[in-house]
Amino acid sequence: MLIPVLAAAGIFPGLEPTQLASLSGMLFEKHVKRDEVLFKQGDPASIVYMVQKGQILIRYKPYDGDELTVGTIGPDGILGWSAALGHPRYTSRAVAVEDSTLLAIYGTRLRCLCLQQPETGAMILERLASGIAGRLQSTEQLVHLLSSEIEYNEQCMERKKQHG
């Protein structure tokens, strides 16, 4: 059982021992090596991951541009939340920056737990929402930065055309 690991990790603060027991029975450990791809953008979204040790890089490839780094997930961070939300596909790629250990749970099992134990589900969903909000904020900052760079490049090209 992973109860001591969950209790010490701080991934789900505030969960009671009985709630940790319910959750730990559904979790499994996943070890990934440096540069190993955990999932690819467009893969079926089936598993939610929680980083215990190491770092995972999140990369997004827009249809009309180069792949972008949208975040780095370290200990106690959550990734693959598309699976928790019932989305059919992962929206980004996850690759290990270093050898890493993750806790994993199938999204379907997590959603069933949320239905069967609403209080536990609410706490888990709150933690997921916090992680999603942080990722969206960093993505918004990246989009703003890229938009500014594109605008600057367009201005430079326009000046170059004017001054020939």
N, C-alpha and C positions, 0 to 999 in steps of 0.2 A: 504494500500500500504506500501511497505517496503523501499521506497526511502530514508527517513531519516536514517533508520538503515544501508542501504548500503553505503550511503554517509559518515556516521560516522565511519563505521567499517574499512575502509581501505582495504577491500578485493579486490576491483577493483579500485585502484588509477588511476586518470586521466579520468575516464568516465564522460562525460557531463551529465547534468540533464536529457536530452531526452534519452540518452543511459541507464541511471539508471532506468528511467521509463519503457523502453522496457524490461529490465532485471527483474525488480521487479515484473512485472505482471506475470512472469513465476515462481517465487520463492514461496516457502512455508516454514514455520518454523517447525522444528522437535525438540522435547524435548526427551532426553534420560536420564535414571537414571544411577547411578553408577553401573558398571558391566553389563549393558545392551549391548547386541550385536547388532550393527547397521547392519552389513552384515557379512556373512561367506565366507570364501574362497570357490570359486566354485559356489556361488549364481549367478543368472543372474544379470549382471551389468546394472542397469537401472537409478540410481540416483547419481548425483554428490553432495557432501556435502561441506559446508563452515562453519567452526567452528566460532561461535559468542562468546560463553562463554563456558569454561570448557576445557577438554582435552580428546582426543581419542587416544587409543593405537592401533597401526597397527602391526599385527602379521602374520607371514608367516610360513607355514608348508611345508618343502620340502618333497618329496615323500619318502625319505630315512632317515629322521631324526626327531628330536623334533621340536616343534613349536618355532620360533624365534621372538623376538621383533625387528622390523625393523624401527620403528619410533614412535614418540608421536607428535600428531598434536594438536596445541593450537589455540588460537584466531587468526583469519585471515588466518588460514591454510586450505588447500583444500584436500579432500580425496574422494576416489571413482572415480578417474579420468578415470578408465577403461570405465565408462559409457560415458564420454565426448568424448572419442576416438573411440567409437563404438565397443569396445571389448565385446564379448558375456558374459564373466564371470569376477567376481572380482578375483583378483590374491592373495588377502590376506583377513584377518579377521579384523574387526574394532570393538573395545569394549570401552565403556566409562570408563575412569579412575575415573571420578566424574560426578555428574549431569551436563549435558551439553545442550546447545542450539545451533542448527545448522540451517543454511539456506540450502535449498535443491532445486534442479532443475532436472527434468528428462533430461537425456542425449540427447534424441531425440529432445526435445524442444531447448536445448542449441545448438545443431548442426544446427537446422533450423534457429535460430537467427543468427548464424555465416554466413549462406548462404544469408539470407535476408539483413543483415546489416554487410557487410564485415569489415568496420572500427571497429565497436564494437566487432565483432568476433575476429579480430586480437588482440585487447587489452586483451580480455578474454583468448584467446589461449596463449598469451605471459605470462599471470599470471599462467596459468596451467603449461606451460613448465617450469617456474621457480620453481614451487612446485615439479614437477617431477624430475628436475635436483637435487634438494636438497635431495629428497628421495633416488635417485640412488646413490648419493655420500655417504650417510650414510649407505646404503645397501652394497656398495663396501667396505667401511671401516669394516663393520661387517664380510663380507666374508673373507677379508684379515686377520682379527683377528682370525676367526675360522680356517682358513687354517694354520696359524702359530701355533695355539694350537694343531691341528691334527698332524702337522709335528713334533712338540715337543713330543707329546705322542708316536708317532711312533718311534722316536729316543730313548726315554726312554725304550720302549718295546724291541727294538733291543739290547740296552745295557744290559738289564736284561737277555735276552737270552744268550748273550755272556758271562756274568759273573755268570750265573746260579743260 
